[in-house]
Structure formats: structure tokens, C-alpha cells
Amino acid sequence: MATEFEVQNAEEFEKLIRSRDFRVYEALVSTILKNLKSKKRHHHALSVISTDEDAVYDITIDKQDFHHTLEESLIAYEEEEKYEKCAEIKKAMDFLDKKKAEKAVSSIVESLAT
């Protein structure tokens, strides 16, 4: 289930993003770690409930952005001294690196076979 943020308006949520609110990193990392082996490309990470606008904004993360997001999040987790989670993030990044390398090798082998 995606993390929910209740804000007055979209501008308040933008401030959370600009201020690098740790809760956003937690939501993104949680979504990524739960979906590392998923075949789906897009994953629902956040629901932003805007009370003034009476609207809900659903934020998804593209599987192609998993590695970059984990890299950015690792910095935030280190700053928060959440070292056990840092180890999980690093392990997930290594897993994604390995999958990317395997895909590249597979592509090369296929091109040589033709």
C-alpha cells in the first residue's frame, strides 16, 4: 500500500519535496524494495491528499528510475544514520546492477547469434 500524505494544497507538497523530507524517501525506498522483482514498470508510491483542493494525487515510480532513486535515498538514509536500511538499499542497488549486466550480456549474445 502506498504512503499517504495529507497537505493543504499542491504547493505544500512541493515544499516537502524541495526540503527533502525524509518521509518521502521512506515511501519511495519502501515501494522499490517491495517491487524489485516485479515485472510491472510503474509502481504506486505515494498518495497526496490535498484538503483545500479536495483532490488526491497518486505518485508512481518507474522501474527504470529505481537505481537512481535508491542512490539519492542512500544519502538521506546516511544523514539520518539509518545504517541497517542503508545496507538494504545498497544490496538492492547491487541486485539492480547485476540484472542490468545480465541483460546487457544477454543482448550481446543474441546479437552475435544472428
DSSP file (Angstrom, degrees, kcal/mol; ACC not computed):
  #  RESIDUE AA STRUCTURE BP1 BP2  ACC     N-H-->O    O-->H-N    N-H-->O    O-->H-N    TCO  KAPPA ALPHA  PHI   PSI    X-CA   Y-CA   Z-CA
    1    1 A M              0   0    0      0, 0.0     2,-0.1     0, 0.0    44,-0.0   0.000 360.0 360.0 360.0 138.9    0.0    0.0    0.0
    2    2 A A        -     0   0    0      1,-0.1    44,-0.2    44,-0.1     2,-0.2  -0.358 360.0-105.4 -73.5 151.6    1.2    3.4   -0.9
    3    3 A T  E     -a   46   0A   0     42,-1.9    44,-2.6    24,-0.1     2,-0.4  -0.549  33.5-140.2 -75.4 140.2    2.1    6.0    1.8
    4    4 A E  E     -a   47   0A   0     -2,-0.2     2,-0.4    42,-0.2    44,-0.2  -0.876  14.9-169.8-107.4 136.6   -0.4    8.8    2.2
    5    5 A F  E     -a   48   0A   0     42,-2.8    44,-3.5    -2,-0.4     2,-0.6  -0.990   9.4-154.0-119.9 128.7    0.5   12.5    2.8
    6    6 A E  E     +a   49   0A   0     -2,-0.4     2,-0.3    42,-0.2    44,-0.2  -0.919  25.8 162.6-104.5 123.5   -2.2   14.9    3.7
    7    7 A V  E     -a   50   0A   0     42,-3.0    44,-2.8    -2,-0.6    45,-0.3  -0.870  47.0-120.2-132.1 164.0   -1.4   18.5    2.7
    8    8 A Q  S    S-     0   0    0     -2,-0.3    44,-2.5    42,-0.2    45,-0.6   0.910  89.6 -17.4 -72.1 -40.8   -3.4   21.7    2.3
    9    9 A N  S >> S-     0   0    0     43,-0.2     4,-1.4    42,-0.1     3,-0.5  -0.932  74.5 -87.9-156.0 175.1   -2.5   22.1   -1.3
   10   10 A A  H 3> S+     0   0    0     -2,-0.3     4,-2.4     1,-0.2     5,-0.2   0.833 120.4  61.1 -61.9 -33.6   -0.1   21.0   -4.0
   11   11 A E  H 3> S+     0   0    0      1,-0.2     4,-1.9     2,-0.2    -1,-0.2   0.883 100.9  53.7 -62.5 -37.7    2.3   23.8   -3.1
   12   12 A E  H <> S+     0   0    0     -3,-0.5     4,-1.6     1,-0.2    -1,-0.2   0.893 109.2  48.3 -64.3 -38.5    2.7   22.4    0.4
   13   13 A F  H  X S+     0   0    0     -4,-1.4     4,-2.0     1,-0.2    -2,-0.2   0.906 107.6  54.9 -67.8 -39.7    3.7   19.0   -1.1
   14   14 A E  H  X S+     0   0    0     -4,-2.4     4,-2.8     1,-0.2    -2,-0.2   0.874 105.4  53.8 -59.3 -36.5    6.1   20.7   -3.4
   15   15 A K  H  X S+     0   0    0     -4,-1.9     4,-2.3     2,-0.2    -1,-0.2   0.889 105.3  53.7 -64.1 -38.9    7.7   22.3   -0.3
   16   16 A L  H  <>S+     0   0    0     -4,-1.6     5,-2.5     2,-0.2    -2,-0.2   0.914 111.8  45.2 -60.0 -42.2    8.1   18.8    1.2
   17   17 A I  H ><5S+     0   0    0     -4,-2.0     3,-1.5     1,-0.2    -2,-0.2   0.944 113.4  48.3 -67.2 -48.9    9.9   17.6   -1.9
   18   18 A R  H 3<5S+     0   0    0     -4,-2.8    -1,-0.2     1,-0.3    -2,-0.2   0.844 110.4  51.8 -62.2 -33.8   12.2   20.7   -2.1
   19   19 A S  T 3<5S-     0   0    0     -4,-2.3    -1,-0.3    -5,-0.2    -2,-0.2   0.459 111.4-123.4 -83.2   0.5   13.1   20.4    1.6
   20   20 A R  T < 5 -     0   0    0     -3,-1.5    -3,-0.2    -4,-0.2    -2,-0.1   0.915  31.3-155.9  58.6  46.8   14.0   16.7    1.0
   21   21 A D    >>< -     0   0    0     -5,-2.5     3,-1.4     1,-0.2     4,-1.0  -0.323  12.6-136.4 -56.1 126.8   11.5   15.5    3.7
   22   22 A F  H 3> S+     0   0    0      1,-0.3     4,-2.4     2,-0.2     5,-0.2   0.789  98.9  67.7 -61.2 -29.6   12.8   12.1    4.9
   23   23 A R  H 3> S+     0   0    0      1,-0.2     4,-2.0     2,-0.2    -1,-0.3   0.826  96.9  54.5 -61.2 -31.4    9.2   10.6    4.8
   24   24 A V  H <> S+     0   0    0     -3,-1.4     4,-2.4     2,-0.2    -1,-0.2   0.928 108.2  48.4 -67.7 -44.5    9.2   10.9    1.0
   25   25 A Y  H  X S+     0   0    0     -4,-1.0     4,-3.0     1,-0.2     5,-0.3   0.914 109.8  53.2 -60.0 -42.6   12.5    8.9    0.8
   26   26 A E  H  X S+     0   0    0     -4,-2.4     4,-2.3     1,-0.2    -1,-0.2   0.914 110.1  47.4 -59.6 -43.1   11.0    6.3    3.2
   27   27 A A  H  X S+     0   0    0     -4,-2.0     4,-2.1     2,-0.2    -1,-0.2   0.916 114.4  46.0 -65.4 -43.7    7.9    5.9    0.9
   28   28 A L  H  X S+     0   0    0     -4,-2.4     4,-2.5     2,-0.2    -2,-0.2   0.938 114.2  46.8 -65.9 -46.9   10.0    5.6   -2.2
   29   29 A V  H  X S+     0   0    0     -4,-3.0     4,-3.0     1,-0.2     5,-0.3   0.916 111.3  52.2 -62.5 -42.9   12.5    3.2   -0.8
   30   30 A S  H  X S+     0   0    0     -4,-2.3     4,-1.8    -5,-0.3    -1,-0.2   0.925 111.0  47.3 -58.7 -45.4    9.7    1.0    0.7
   31   31 A T  H  X S+     0   0    0     -4,-2.1     4,-1.0     2,-0.2    -2,-0.2   0.921 114.0  47.3 -62.2 -45.0    8.0    0.8   -2.7
   32   32 A I  H >< S+     0   0    0     -4,-2.5     3,-0.9     1,-0.2     4,-0.4   0.940 110.9  49.9 -64.1 -48.0   11.2    0.0   -4.5
   33   33 A L  H >< S+     0   0    0     -4,-3.0     3,-0.6     1,-0.3    -1,-0.2   0.853 111.4  49.6 -62.6 -33.8   12.3   -2.7   -2.1
   34   34 A K  H 3< S+     0   0    0     -4,-1.8    -1,-0.3    -5,-0.3    -2,-0.2   0.712 119.2  38.3 -74.1 -19.6    8.8   -4.4   -2.2
   35   35 A N  T X< S+     0   0    0     -4,-1.0     3,-1.2    -3,-0.9    -1,-0.2   0.145  73.7 116.9-121.3  19.5    8.9   -4.3   -6.0
   36   36 A L  T <  S+     0   0    0     -3,-0.6    -1,-0.1    -4,-0.4    -2,-0.1   0.868  88.7  35.6 -56.1 -39.1   12.5   -5.2   -7.0
   37   37 A K  T 3  S+     0   0    0     -4,-0.2    -1,-0.3    -3,-0.2    -2,-0.1   0.341  91.3 121.7-100.1   6.6   11.5   -8.4   -8.7
   38   38 A S    <   -     0   0    0     -3,-1.2    -3,-0.1     1,-0.1    -4,-0.0  -0.352  57.0-146.8 -69.7 149.2    8.2   -7.2  -10.1
   39   39 A K        +     0   0    0     -2,-0.0    -1,-0.1    24,-0.0    24,-0.0   0.648  69.6 104.0 -87.3 -18.2    7.6   -7.3  -13.9
   40   40 A K        -     0   0    0      1,-0.1     3,-0.1    -5,-0.0    -2,-0.1  -0.316  62.6-150.1 -64.9 148.0    5.4   -4.1  -13.7
   41   41 A R  S    S+     0   0    0      1,-0.1    22,-3.7    21,-0.1     2,-0.4   0.870  78.0  45.3 -87.1 -39.8    7.1   -0.9  -15.0
   42   42 A H  E     - B   0  62A   0     20,-0.2     2,-0.4    21,-0.1    20,-0.2  -0.876  65.9-168.0-112.3 138.5    5.2    1.6  -12.8
   43   43 A H  E     - B   0  61A   0     18,-2.1    18,-2.6    -2,-0.4     2,-0.4  -0.987  25.2-121.0-130.7 131.7    4.6    1.3   -9.1
   44   44 A H  E     + B   0  60A   0     -2,-0.4    16,-0.3    16,-0.2     3,-0.1  -0.555  40.5 161.0 -71.1 119.3    2.3    3.4   -6.9
   45   45 A A  E     +     0   0A   0     14,-2.9   -42,-1.9    -2,-0.4     2,-0.3   0.774  55.3  19.3-110.1 -39.0    4.5    5.0   -4.2
   46   46 A L  E     -aB   3  59A   0     13,-1.9    13,-3.2   -44,-0.2     2,-0.5  -0.975  47.7-158.3-139.0 146.8    2.6    8.0   -2.7
   47   47 A S  E     -aB   4  58A   0    -44,-2.6   -42,-2.8    -2,-0.3     2,-0.6  -0.993  16.7-160.1-120.8 122.1   -0.9    9.3   -2.5
   48   48 A V  E     -aB   5  57A   0      9,-3.4     9,-3.0    -2,-0.5     2,-0.7  -0.905   3.3-158.7-106.1 116.8   -1.0   13.0   -1.8
   49   49 A I  E     -aB   6  56A   0    -44,-3.5   -42,-3.0    -2,-0.6     2,-0.7  -0.854   2.2-160.2 -99.9 115.8   -4.3   14.2   -0.4
   50   50 A S  E  >> -aB   7  55A   0      5,-3.1     5,-1.7    -2,-0.7     4,-0.9  -0.853   5.0-170.1 -98.7 110.3   -4.9   17.9   -0.9
   51   51 A T  T  45S+     0   0    0    -44,-2.8   -43,-0.2    -2,-0.7     3,-0.2   0.890  84.5  47.7 -70.6 -40.0   -7.5   19.1    1.6
   52   52 A D  T  45S+     0   0    0    -44,-2.5    -1,-0.2   -45,-0.3   -43,-0.2   0.878 119.9  38.6 -67.7 -37.1   -8.0   22.6    0.0
   53   53 A E  T  45S-     0   0    0    -45,-0.6    -1,-0.2     2,-0.1    -2,-0.2   0.523 100.3-134.4 -91.3  -6.4   -8.3   21.3   -3.5
   54   54 A D  T  <5 +     0   0    0     -4,-0.9     2,-0.3     1,-0.2    -3,-0.2   0.935  64.3 124.0  49.8  51.6  -10.3   18.2   -2.5
   55   55 A A  E   < -B   50   0A   0     -5,-1.7    -5,-3.1     2,-0.0     2,-0.4  -0.941  55.6-142.6-139.5 157.7   -8.1   16.1   -4.7
   56   56 A V  E     -B   49   0A   0     -2,-0.3     2,-0.6    -7,-0.2    -7,-0.2  -0.992  12.0-160.9-123.2 128.5   -5.8   13.1   -4.5
   57   57 A Y  E     -B   48   0A   0     -9,-3.0    -9,-3.4    -2,-0.4     2,-0.5  -0.943   8.0-152.7-109.3 122.0   -2.6   12.9   -6.5
   58   58 A D  E     -B   47   0A   0     -2,-0.6     2,-0.5   -11,-0.2   -11,-0.2  -0.839   7.9-157.9 -97.3 126.3   -1.1    9.5   -7.0
   59   59 A I  E     -B   46   0A   0    -13,-3.2   -14,-2.9    -2,-0.5   -13,-1.9  -0.896  11.0-172.6-107.1 126.6    2.7    9.4   -7.4
   60   60 A T  E     -B   44   0A   0     -2,-0.5     2,-0.4   -16,-0.3   -16,-0.2  -0.772  15.3-139.6-114.4 162.0    4.2    6.4   -9.2
   61   61 A I  E     -B   43   0A   0    -18,-2.6   -18,-2.1    -2,-0.3     2,-0.3  -0.987  17.4-130.5-123.2 131.5    7.8    5.4   -9.7
   62   62 A D  E >   -B   42   0A   0     -2,-0.4     3,-2.4   -20,-0.2     4,-0.3  -0.590  16.2-130.2 -78.4 135.4    9.1    4.0  -12.9
   63   63 A K  G >  S+     0   0    0    -22,-3.7     3,-1.5    -2,-0.3     4,-0.4   0.824 108.6  63.7 -56.0 -31.7   11.1    0.8  -12.5
   64   64 A Q  G 3  S+     0   0    0      1,-0.3     4,-0.3   -23,-0.2    -1,-0.3   0.684 101.5  51.6 -67.4 -16.3   13.8    2.4  -14.8
   65   65 A D  G <> S+     0   0    0     -3,-2.4     4,-2.5     1,-0.1    -1,-0.3   0.392  80.8  98.3 -98.4   1.7   14.3    5.0  -12.1
   66   66 A F  H <> S+     0   0    0     -3,-1.5     4,-2.5    -4,-0.3     5,-0.2   0.933  83.1  45.9 -55.9 -51.3   14.7    2.5   -9.2
   67   67 A H  H  > S+     0   0    0     -4,-0.4     4,-2.4     1,-0.2    -1,-0.2   0.940 114.5  46.2 -62.2 -49.7   18.5    2.6   -9.1
   68   68 A H  H  > S+     0   0    0     -4,-0.3     4,-2.3     1,-0.2    -1,-0.2   0.906 113.2  50.4 -59.8 -42.5   18.8    6.4   -9.3
   69   69 A T  H  X S+     0   0    0     -4,-2.5     4,-2.5     1,-0.2    -1,-0.2   0.890 109.9  50.2 -64.3 -39.9   16.2    6.9   -6.6
   70   70 A L  H  X S+     0   0    0     -4,-2.5     4,-2.4    -5,-0.2    -1,-0.2   0.896 108.7  52.8 -64.5 -39.6   18.0    4.4   -4.4
   71   71 A E  H  X S+     0   0    0     -4,-2.4     4,-1.1     2,-0.2    -2,-0.2   0.942 112.9  43.7 -59.7 -47.6   21.3    6.3   -4.9
   72   72 A E  H  X S+     0   0    0     -4,-2.3     4,-1.2     1,-0.2     3,-0.3   0.895 114.7  49.9 -64.3 -40.4   19.6    9.6   -3.9
   73   73 A S  H  X S+     0   0    0     -4,-2.5     4,-2.7     1,-0.2     5,-0.2   0.840  99.7  65.0 -69.4 -33.6   17.8    7.9   -1.0
   74   74 A L  H  X S+     0   0    0     -4,-2.4     4,-2.3     1,-0.2    -1,-0.2   0.893 100.3  52.2 -56.9 -40.7   21.0    6.3    0.3
   75   75 A I  H  X S+     0   0    0     -4,-1.1     4,-2.3    -3,-0.3    -1,-0.2   0.927 110.1  47.9 -61.1 -45.5   22.4    9.8    1.0
   76   76 A A  H  X S+     0   0    0     -4,-1.2     4,-1.7     1,-0.2    -2,-0.2   0.899 111.6  49.8 -64.1 -40.7   19.3   10.7    3.0
   77   77 A Y  H  <>S+     0   0    0     -4,-2.7     5,-2.7     2,-0.2     4,-0.3   0.863 109.7  51.4 -67.1 -35.4   19.4    7.5    5.0
   78   78 A E  H ><5S+     0   0    0     -4,-2.3     3,-1.1    -5,-0.2    -2,-0.2   0.913 108.7  51.3 -65.8 -41.4   23.1    8.0    5.8
   79   79 A E  H 3<5S+     0   0    0     -4,-2.3    -2,-0.2     1,-0.3    -1,-0.2   0.849 111.5  47.3 -63.0 -34.0   22.3   11.5    7.0
   80   80 A E  T 3<5S-     0   0    0     -4,-1.7    -1,-0.3    -5,-0.2    -2,-0.2   0.463 112.5-124.5 -84.5  -2.3   19.6   10.1    9.2
   81   81 A E  T < 5 +     0   0    0     -3,-1.1     2,-1.1    -4,-0.3    -3,-0.2   0.860  59.1 149.3  59.0  40.0   22.1    7.4   10.4
   82   82 A K     >< +     0   0    0     -5,-2.7     4,-1.8     1,-0.2     3,-0.2  -0.642  12.8 163.9 -98.1  72.3   19.7    4.6    9.4
   83   83 A Y  H  >  +     0   0    0     -2,-1.1     4,-1.9     1,-0.2    -1,-0.2   0.795  65.5  56.6 -71.2 -31.7   22.6    2.2    8.6
   84   84 A E  H  > S+     0   0    0      1,-0.2     4,-1.5     2,-0.2    -1,-0.2   0.917 111.1  45.2 -64.8 -40.5   20.7   -1.1    8.6
   85   85 A K  H  > S+     0   0    0      2,-0.2     4,-2.7     1,-0.2    -2,-0.2   0.841 107.1  59.8 -70.4 -32.5   18.4    0.4    5.9
   86   86 A C  H  X S+     0   0    0     -4,-1.8     4,-2.7     1,-0.2    -1,-0.2   0.915 104.0  50.9 -58.4 -42.1   21.5    1.7    4.1
   87   87 A A  H  X S+     0   0    0     -4,-1.9     4,-2.3     2,-0.2    -1,-0.2   0.897 110.1  49.3 -63.8 -40.3   22.7   -1.9    3.8
   88   88 A E  H  X S+     0   0    0     -4,-1.5     4,-2.3     2,-0.2    -2,-0.2   0.912 111.7  49.1 -64.0 -42.1   19.3   -3.0    2.4
   89   89 A I  H  X S+     0   0    0     -4,-2.7     4,-2.5     2,-0.2    -2,-0.2   0.930 111.2  49.0 -63.5 -45.5   19.4   -0.1   -0.1
   90   90 A K  H  X S+     0   0    0     -4,-2.7     4,-2.4     1,-0.2    -1,-0.2   0.902 110.5  51.2 -61.3 -41.5   23.0   -1.0   -1.2
   91   91 A K  H  X S+     0   0    0     -4,-2.3     4,-2.2     2,-0.2    -1,-0.2   0.903 110.4  49.3 -62.5 -41.3   22.0   -4.7   -1.6
   92   92 A A  H  X S+     0   0    0     -4,-2.3     4,-2.3     2,-0.2    -2,-0.2   0.894 110.0  51.0 -64.9 -39.9   19.1   -3.6   -3.8
   93   93 A M  H  X S+     0   0    0     -4,-2.5     4,-2.4     2,-0.2    -2,-0.2   0.908 109.8  50.0 -63.6 -41.4   21.3   -1.4   -5.9
   94   94 A D  H  X S+     0   0    0     -4,-2.4     4,-2.5     2,-0.2    -2,-0.2   0.902 109.3  52.2 -62.5 -41.4   23.7   -4.3   -6.3
   95   95 A F  H  X S+     0   0    0     -4,-2.2     4,-2.3     1,-0.2    -2,-0.2   0.922 111.1  46.6 -60.1 -45.4   20.8   -6.5   -7.4
   96   96 A L  H  X S+     0   0    0     -4,-2.3     4,-2.3     2,-0.2    -2,-0.2   0.882 111.1  52.1 -66.1 -38.3   19.7   -4.0  -10.0
   97   97 A D  H  X S+     0   0    0     -4,-2.4     4,-2.3     2,-0.2    -2,-0.2   0.914 110.1  49.1 -62.1 -42.6   23.3   -3.6  -11.3
   98   98 A K  H  X S+     0   0    0     -4,-2.5     4,-2.6     1,-0.2    -2,-0.2   0.914 110.9  49.2 -64.6 -43.3   23.6   -7.4  -11.7
   99   99 A K  H  X S+     0   0    0     -4,-2.3     4,-2.2     1,-0.2    -1,-0.2   0.899 111.0  50.4 -63.0 -39.6   20.3   -7.6  -13.5
  100  100 A K  H  X S+     0   0    0     -4,-2.3     4,-2.1     2,-0.2    -2,-0.2   0.912 111.6  47.7 -64.8 -42.3   21.4   -4.8  -15.8
  101  101 A A  H  X S+     0   0    0     -4,-2.3     4,-2.5     2,-0.2    -2,-0.2   0.910 111.2  50.6 -65.1 -42.9   24.7   -6.5  -16.5
  102  102 A E  H  X S+     0   0    0     -4,-2.6     4,-2.5     1,-0.2    -1,-0.2   0.895 110.3  50.2 -62.0 -39.7   22.9   -9.8  -17.2
  103  103 A K  H  X S+     0   0    0     -4,-2.2     4,-2.2     2,-0.2    -1,-0.2   0.893 110.3  49.9 -65.4 -40.2   20.6   -8.1  -19.6
  104  104 A A  H  X S+     0   0    0     -4,-2.1     4,-2.2     2,-0.2    -2,-0.2   0.918 112.1  47.1 -64.8 -43.9   23.5   -6.5  -21.5
  105  105 A V  H  X S+     0   0    0     -4,-2.5     4,-2.7     1,-0.2    -2,-0.2   0.918 111.6  51.2 -63.8 -43.2   25.3   -9.8  -21.8
  106  106 A S  H  X S+     0   0    0     -4,-2.5     4,-2.4     1,-0.2    -1,-0.2   0.894 109.4  50.6 -60.3 -41.0   22.2  -11.5  -23.0
  107  107 A S  H  X S+     0   0    0     -4,-2.2     4,-2.1     2,-0.2    -1,-0.2   0.900 111.0  48.4 -64.9 -41.3   21.7   -8.8  -25.6
  108  108 A I  H  X S+     0   0    0     -4,-2.2     4,-2.0     2,-0.2    -2,-0.2   0.921 111.2  49.8 -64.3 -44.4   25.2   -9.2  -26.9
  109  109 A V  H  X S+     0   0    0     -4,-2.7     4,-1.6     1,-0.2    -2,-0.2   0.916 110.9  50.0 -61.6 -43.0   24.9  -12.9  -27.1
  110  110 A E  H  X S+     0   0    0     -4,-2.4     4,-0.8     1,-0.2    -1,-0.2   0.897 110.0  50.2 -62.4 -40.5   21.7  -12.6  -29.0
  111  111 A S  H  < S+     0   0    0     -4,-2.1     3,-0.3     1,-0.2    -1,-0.2   0.837 110.5  49.9 -69.9 -30.8   23.2  -10.1  -31.5
  112  112 A L  H  < S+     0   0    0     -4,-2.0    -1,-0.2     1,-0.2    -2,-0.2   0.800 105.1  58.5 -73.9 -28.9   26.2  -12.5  -32.0
  113  113 A A  H  <        0   0    0     -4,-1.6    -1,-0.2     1,-0.2    -2,-0.2   0.705 360.0 360.0 -74.4 -20.3   23.8  -15.4  -32.7
  114  114 A T     <        0   0    0     -4,-0.8    -1,-0.2    -3,-0.3    -2,-0.2   0.465 360.0 360.0 -94.9 360.0   22.1  -13.6  -35.6
